């Protein structure tokens, strides 16, 4: 099932209109409509917001959007680097320092994206 179909089904399950979802995402209804119509794709930040408002797992939302990527444990068995446990959506690494650094980097990137969005919004208001 494509992202466009998933978005429509999730929205309909909640009983929301496209305008309701767009308002929660702080985007226009026409932008959201393009996502459901498969004419455009949301940014990663918007995908994260979508997962939050629909109360679904982010990876479940995007899994089919990543071609040829198998996240099953079979591929990572006996790997010295990491194991993905699909039932819990957790990743355990051989080195705790590595996972800590990855999480720190992700937090820093999220902060930078948020600051960039605020800057763009302020420039658009001028």
N, C-alpha and C positions, 0 to 999 in steps of 0.2 A: 504494500500500500504506500503510495507516494505521500510526501509531506502535505500536499494540497488536500488530499482526501482525509488525512489524519486531522488536519486543522478543522475542516468542515465537520467531521464526526464529533470531535471533542467539543466544538462550539455548540452543536445541536444537542449533545448530551447534557450540557449545562443549561440549555434553553435560552441561550444568548443570541442576540443579533450580531451581525458583523460590526455594527456601530458600537455595541457594548464592549466587544473585545478590543476594537481599535482605541476606544477611550481608555481602557485599562492599560494598554500598551503605550499610550500617549503618541499615537500615530493617526493618520487620516483613515477614514473608512475605505477610501479607494485604494490606499496602499495595502491594507489588509485584504481587500477583495482580490488584488493581484496575486497575493500569496495563495489564497484558496483556489484561484483560477489557474495556478501553475504558471503565471506570466512573470513572476518575480520570486525571489527567495529572501527570507528574512536574514538579517545579520546574526552573528553568533550571540550578540547581546540581546537581540530581540527573541532569539530562540530560547535563551535562558529565561527571559520574562514569560514567554509562552508556556514553558514547562511549569513555571511557578503558578501562573494564574489558572492553568488547567489542572494543576496538582498531579503532574505526571513526571516520570523520570526523564531527565534530559537525554540520556543515551537511548532510551526507548523511542523518543521523539525523532532522533536523527539517525538511528541505526541504519535504516535503508537508504539514507542519503549518502552514505560513505561506501562507494563501490568496492567490491572485492575485499572487504575487511571482515575477517572472521574473528570474533572476540570470544570464541569458545575456549575452554581450558585445554582442549586437546592440543592446540598449537603451542601452548606454553608449558606443557608438562616437561619436566626435567630441564627447564631453562634456568640458568644460574642468575638471570637478571630479574625476572618478575613473573608473577602468576596472577591471572585475573580470575576472580571467583564470580561467575555470572549470576549466581543466585543472590548475592549480596551487593553486587556492583562495587566491590572493593578491590583495590590494587595493593598488593604487598610487595615491596621491593627488597632485594637482598641487603641494601644499605639504607638504614633509617635516615641518614643524612641526605641521601639523594631525594627521597620523598619529601623531606622537609624543604629542601631547596626548590623543588618543583612547585610545591604549594606556595612558597614565598614569591616565586616568580609569577605565578598565576594571580596572586593577590595584587602584586605590583602592576601587572598588566591591566587588571580590572580597574584599579584606581586611575591609571593613565587614560583608559577608555572613557571612564566617567568624567574626568577632567576635560578630555577632548570634546565630549558631547556637550558639556556645559559651555565651553568656549564657542562651539559652533552655534549653540542656541543663542548665546548672547550676541554673536555677530549677526545672526539672522534677525534679531529683534531691532537692530540699528537701522 
